[in-house]
Amino acid sequence: MLKRHPLSVTVDLKCKDENVLHLTFYYLMNLNIMTVKTKVTTAAELTTAISAGDLLSPDSLLSCLYPGDHGKKTPNPANQFQFDKVGILTLSDYVTELGHPYVWVQKLGGLHFPKDQPQHTVTADNSLSASHMEMTMKLLRTRLQSRLALHKQFASLEHGVVPVSSECQHLFPTKIVSRLVKWTAIPFEDYTELPYTKDVVEAGLAEDTHLYYMALIERGTAKLQAAVVLNPGYSALPPIFSLCLNWKGERTGSNDDNIRAMESEVNVCYKELWGPKPGYQLLTNELQRLCMVLDVYLETEPHDTTVEGPKEFPQEKMCLRLVRGPMRLKPFKFNYPQGFFSHR
């Protein structure tokens, strides 16, 4: 039933930096579908980063190259009838061995399956393959370069270093005291169980095809947890951050308007942080902005007169107004080159 044609086609997609994406295409004769297996060869040896484990794995590398195309189920509606006859529940149990049957793979092979009713005879169409070839190759190249850029950044993040390029230095003040102390990958199930990610999950913005990470930023006794959803289409599609500050209690977007404002600084105003095209520095710039706004949050907190001694977080940032409006929002917007913070 799952027999492959003895001939396969291998395409080596080379990038300018000498990195190569190897794609091997197979044809499953009985199912009349095509599958692909992937492998990456890099010009230089990659620095080991534990959190980068899934970035180049065959299961996630090409996932959702086109929206919703996760390659875990057969695109041919007629196959379900064939599976029922031999007791196969789903093709996803066999993709590791057979390759992924992405919809774009079918189109490159000239196959198109109507979704409404099963059709047993689908013949290859050269014009269909030609019309999708250029766009798909561009997307494949972009995906590889994006993942390799992330791989390099994750190696720095795991050592507590947020890399900021010279082109992006103007986005931040010269002195940021808050520091990234931890960056780890987390399972999808762990992400959904966090109380402060509920809104993201309910909005349908967190799927099992996405990648999930946890960042921990600290300054003094304050600890900011940032749960991150990384869409497979990063950086064209931005990450989503959910924040929880542990300092004199637990503060999240649901009980503190300023934590929600900090989330919007990275989730809503992300276009300011894209950096040079194609925007592969977006994630690291967002993490650096979180360090910056945590400084502002802590330094603009009123001094607790019941506690003796100096204020834990003396104000070092220049702010035009400390708070504004009935929600008492803090000035999180950094103004370059003047160097002061203001409200949006």
C-alpha positions as CSV (number, residue, x, y, z in Angstrom):
1,M,0.0,0.0,0.0
2,L,2.8,2.5,1.0
3,K,5.2,1.3,-1.8
4,R,7.5,4.0,-3.2
5,H,8.4,4.2,-6.9
6,P,12.0,2.9,-7.3
7,L,13.1,6.3,-8.8
8,S,13.4,9.4,-6.7
9,V,14.4,13.0,-7.6
10,T,16.9,15.0,-5.5
11,V,17.0,18.8,-5.7
12,D,19.9,20.7,-4.0
13,L,18.9,24.2,-3.3
14,K,22.0,26.4,-2.7
15,C,22.0,29.7,-1.0
16,K,24.5,32.5,-1.5
17,D,26.3,31.7,1.8
18,E,27.0,28.1,0.5
19,N,24.4,26.5,2.8
20,V,22.4,23.8,0.9
21,L,18.9,22.4,1.4
22,H,18.7,18.8,0.0
23,L,15.1,17.8,-1.1
24,T,14.4,14.2,-2.1
25,F,11.0,13.7,-3.8
26,Y,9.3,10.3,-3.8
27,Y,6.2,9.0,-5.6
28,L,3.9,6.6,-3.7
29,M,2.4,4.5,-6.5
30,N,-0.7,3.1,-4.8
31,L,-1.7,6.3,-3.1
32,N,-0.9,8.5,-6.1
33,I,0.8,11.2,-4.0
34,M,4.3,12.6,-3.6
35,T,6.4,13.1,-0.5
36,V,9.6,14.9,0.3
37,K,12.5,14.3,2.7
38,T,14.8,17.1,3.7
39,K,18.4,17.5,4.9
40,V,20.6,20.6,5.5
41,T,24.3,20.9,4.8
42,T,25.9,24.1,6.3
43,A,29.0,25.8,5.0
44,A,30.4,26.2,8.5
45,E,29.8,24.0,11.5
46,L,26.9,25.1,13.6
47,T,27.4,26.1,17.2
48,T,25.5,23.7,19.4
49,A,22.4,25.2,20.9
50,I,20.0,22.9,22.9
51,S,17.0,25.2,22.3
52,A,17.7,25.1,18.5
53,G,17.0,21.3,18.3
54,D,13.7,21.6,16.3
55,L,14.8,24.4,14.0
56,L,16.4,22.2,11.4
57,S,14.6,18.9,12.1
58,P,12.9,17.3,9.1
59,D,9.5,17.4,10.9
60,S,9.5,21.2,11.5
61,L,11.9,22.7,8.9
62,L,9.3,22.9,6.0
63,S,6.1,22.9,8.1
64,C,3.5,25.4,7.0
65,L,5.7,26.7,4.1
66,Y,2.2,27.7,2.8
67,P,-0.4,28.5,5.6
68,G,-1.9,25.4,7.1
69,D,0.2,23.0,5.0
70,H,1.8,20.9,7.9
71,G,2.3,17.8,5.7
72,K,0.9,15.3,8.3
73,K,-2.0,14.0,6.3
74,T,-2.6,12.8,2.8
75,P,-3.8,15.5,0.3
76,N,-5.6,12.8,-1.7
77,P,-9.2,12.3,-0.5
78,A,-9.3,8.9,-2.1
79,N,-6.6,7.5,0.2
80,Q,-8.9,7.4,3.2
81,F,-11.0,4.6,1.5
82,Q,-7.7,2.7,0.8
83,F,-6.5,3.2,4.4
84,D,-9.8,1.8,5.8
85,K,-9.5,-1.3,3.7
86,V,-6.0,-2.2,5.2
87,G,-6.5,-0.7,8.7
88,I,-4.2,2.3,8.5
89,L,-5.5,5.1,10.8
90,T,-3.5,8.0,9.5
91,L,-0.5,8.7,7.2
92,S,1.1,10.8,9.9
93,D,2.4,7.6,11.6
94,Y,4.5,6.9,8.5
95,V,5.8,10.3,7.5
96,T,9.2,9.8,9.2
97,E,9.9,6.9,7.0
98,L,8.1,8.0,3.8
99,G,8.5,11.8,3.8
100,H,6.0,14.5,4.2
101,P,3.1,14.8,1.6
102,Y,2.9,18.7,1.6
103,V,0.4,20.2,-0.8
104,W,3.2,22.2,-2.5
105,V,5.0,19.0,-3.2
106,Q,2.0,17.7,-5.1
107,K,1.9,20.9,-7.1
108,L,5.5,20.7,-8.0
109,G,4.8,17.2,-9.2
110,G,1.9,18.5,-11.3
111,L,-0.8,16.8,-9.0
112,H,-3.9,18.6,-7.8
113,F,-6.5,17.0,-5.7
114,P,-10.0,18.6,-5.4
115,K,-11.1,18.7,-1.8
116,D,-14.8,18.1,-2.3
117,Q,-15.1,14.5,-3.6
118,P,-12.6,11.7,-4.0
119,Q,-11.2,11.2,-7.5
120,H,-9.3,8.1,-8.3
121,T,-7.4,9.2,-11.4
122,V,-5.4,12.4,-11.0
123,T,-2.9,12.9,-13.8
124,A,0.3,15.1,-13.7
125,D,0.1,18.5,-15.2
126,N,3.3,20.2,-16.3
127,S,1.8,23.7,-16.3
128,L,0.7,23.4,-12.6
129,S,4.3,22.4,-11.7
130,A,5.8,25.3,-13.6
131,S,3.4,27.9,-12.1
132,H,4.4,27.0,-8.5
133,M,8.1,26.3,-9.0
134,E,9.6,29.9,-8.7
135,M,7.5,30.9,-5.6
136,T,8.1,27.7,-3.8
137,M,11.9,27.8,-4.4
138,K,12.0,31.4,-3.0
139,L,10.0,30.3,0.1
140,L,12.3,27.3,0.7
141,R,15.4,29.5,0.4
142,T,14.0,32.1,2.8
143,R,12.9,29.4,5.3
144,L,16.4,27.9,5.4
145,Q,18.1,31.2,5.8
146,S,15.7,32.3,8.6
147,R,16.2,29.0,10.5
148,L,20.0,29.2,10.2
149,A,19.9,32.8,11.5
150,L,17.8,31.7,14.5
151,H,20.1,28.8,15.2
152,K,23.0,31.2,15.5
153,Q,21.1,33.6,17.7
154,F,19.9,30.8,20.0
155,A,23.5,29.8,20.7
156,S,24.0,33.4,22.0
157,L,20.7,33.5,23.9
158,E,21.5,30.3,25.8
159,H,24.7,32.1,27.1
160,G,22.6,35.1,28.3
161,V,23.8,37.3,25.4
162,V,21.1,39.2,23.3
163,P,22.9,39.9,20.0
164,V,22.1,43.4,18.7
165,S,23.7,44.5,15.4
166,S,25.2,47.9,14.8
167,E,22.2,48.8,12.5
168,C,19.8,48.3,15.4
169,Q,21.8,50.0,18.2
170,H,19.7,53.2,17.9
171,L,16.6,51.4,19.0
172,F,17.9,51.1,22.6
173,P,19.5,53.3,25.2
174,T,23.2,52.7,25.9
175,K,22.6,51.3,29.3
176,I,20.2,48.5,30.0
177,V,20.5,46.9,33.4
178,S,17.9,44.0,33.1
179,R,19.5,40.8,31.7
180,L,18.4,37.7,29.9
181,V,19.4,34.8,32.2
182,K,17.6,31.9,30.5
183,W,16.4,30.8,27.1
184,T,14.9,27.3,26.6
185,A,12.6,25.5,24.3
186,I,9.3,24.2,25.9
187,P,6.7,21.7,24.6
188,F,3.4,22.9,23.2
189,E,1.6,21.2,26.1
190,D,3.6,23.1,28.7
191,Y,2.9,26.4,26.9
192,T,-0.9,25.9,26.9
193,E,-0.9,25.1,30.7
194,L,0.7,28.5,31.6
195,P,-2.1,30.7,33.1
196,Y,-0.9,33.8,31.3
197,T,-0.9,32.3,27.8
198,K,-4.7,31.6,27.9
199,D,-5.7,34.5,25.7
200,V,-3.2,33.5,22.9
201,V,-4.3,29.9,23.0
202,E,-8.0,30.8,22.9
203,A,-7.5,33.2,20.0
204,G,-6.1,30.2,18.0
205,L,-2.6,31.8,17.7
206,A,-0.9,28.8,19.3
207,E,-0.8,25.6,17.2
208,D,1.2,22.4,17.6
209,T,3.0,23.2,14.4
210,H,4.6,26.3,16.0
211,L,7.8,26.4,18.1
212,Y,7.7,27.4,21.8
213,Y,10.3,29.0,24.0
214,M,10.6,30.5,27.5
215,A,12.8,33.5,28.3
216,L,13.7,34.6,31.8
217,I,14.8,38.3,32.3
218,E,16.0,39.4,35.7
219,R,17.0,42.6,37.5
220,G,17.6,42.4,41.2
221,T,14.7,40.6,42.9
222,A,12.4,41.1,39.8
223,K,12.0,38.1,37.4
224,L,10.2,38.5,34.1
225,Q,9.0,35.3,32.4
226,A,8.3,35.6,28.6
227,A,6.6,32.7,26.9
228,V,7.2,33.0,23.1
229,V,5.3,31.5,20.2
230,L,7.4,31.3,17.1
231,N,5.4,30.8,13.9
232,P,7.0,28.5,11.3
233,G,6.8,31.5,8.9
234,Y,9.1,33.7,11.0
235,S,10.3,36.4,10.4
236,A,7.5,37.3,7.9
237,L,5.1,36.4,10.7
238,P,6.2,37.9,14.1
239,P,6.6,36.0,17.4
240,I,3.9,36.4,20.1
241,F,5.0,37.2,23.7
242,S,3.1,36.5,26.9
243,L,4.6,38.1,30.1
244,C,4.5,37.3,33.8
245,L,6.5,39.5,36.3
246,N,7.3,38.0,39.6
247,W,8.0,40.9,41.9
248,K,6.0,41.7,45.0
249,G,3.4,39.2,43.8
250,E,2.6,37.8,40.3
251,R,1.8,40.4,37.7
252,T,0.4,39.6,34.2
253,G,-1.5,41.3,31.5
254,S,-4.8,40.3,33.2
255,N,-4.1,42.1,36.5
256,D,-1.6,44.9,35.5
257,D,-2.2,47.3,32.7
258,N,1.5,48.1,32.4
259,I,2.4,44.4,31.8
260,R,-0.2,44.5,29.0
261,A,1.5,47.6,27.6
262,M,4.9,45.9,27.8
263,E,3.4,43.0,25.7
264,S,2.1,45.4,23.1
265,E,5.6,47.0,22.8
266,V,6.7,43.7,21.2
267,N,3.5,42.2,19.9
268,V,2.0,45.3,18.4
269,C,5.0,47.6,17.7
270,Y,7.2,44.9,16.3
271,K,7.6,46.6,12.9
272,E,10.0,49.1,14.5
273,L,12.2,46.2,15.5
274,W,12.6,44.3,12.2
275,G,16.0,45.8,11.5
276,P,17.7,45.3,8.1
277,K,15.8,43.2,5.5
278,P,14.8,40.4,5.6
279,G,14.2,41.0,9.3
280,Y,15.9,38.0,10.8
281,Q,16.9,40.1,13.9
282,L,13.3,40.7,14.9
283,L,13.3,38.1,17.8
284,T,16.6,39.3,19.4
285,N,15.5,43.0,19.1
286,E,12.2,42.1,20.8
287,L,14.0,40.4,23.7
288,Q,16.3,43.5,24.0
289,R,13.3,45.7,24.1
290,L,11.8,43.6,26.9
291,C,14.9,44.1,28.9
292,M,14.6,47.9,28.3
293,V,10.9,48.2,29.2
294,L,11.4,46.1,32.3
295,D,14.0,48.7,33.4
296,V,11.4,51.4,32.8
297,Y,8.7,49.5,34.7
298,L,10.9,49.0,37.8
299,E,12.5,52.4,37.8
300,T,9.2,54.3,37.6
301,E,7.5,52.3,40.5
302,P,6.8,54.5,43.5
303,H,9.1,54.1,46.5
304,D,7.6,51.9,49.2
305,T,7.9,54.2,52.3
306,T,7.3,51.3,54.7
307,V,10.7,49.8,53.7
308,E,13.8,51.4,55.1
309,G,16.9,52.1,53.0
310,P,17.4,53.2,49.4
311,K,15.0,52.4,46.6
312,E,15.8,49.0,45.0
313,F,15.6,50.4,41.5
314,P,16.8,54.0,41.3
315,Q,15.6,55.9,38.3
316,E,18.3,56.1,35.7
317,K,16.2,56.5,32.6
318,M,15.1,60.0,31.6
319,C,11.2,60.1,31.4
320,L,9.1,63.1,30.4
321,R,6.2,61.9,32.6
322,L,6.3,58.9,34.9
323,V,2.6,57.9,34.5
324,R,-0.3,59.0,32.3
325,G,-4.1,58.6,32.3
326,P,-6.4,56.6,34.6
327,M,-4.6,53.4,33.8
328,R,-1.3,55.0,35.1
329,L,0.6,53.8,32.1
330,K,4.4,54.1,32.1
331,P,6.5,55.7,29.3
332,F,7.9,52.7,27.4
333,K,8.7,54.4,24.1
334,F,12.4,55.2,23.6
335,N,13.2,58.3,21.6
336,Y,16.4,58.4,19.6
337,P,18.7,60.4,19.5
338,Q,17.4,62.5,22.4
339,G,17.6,59.5,24.7
340,F,14.4,60.0,26.7
341,F,11.3,57.9,27.2
342,S,7.8,59.0,26.5
343,H,4.3,57.6,26.2
344,R,2.9,56.3,22.8
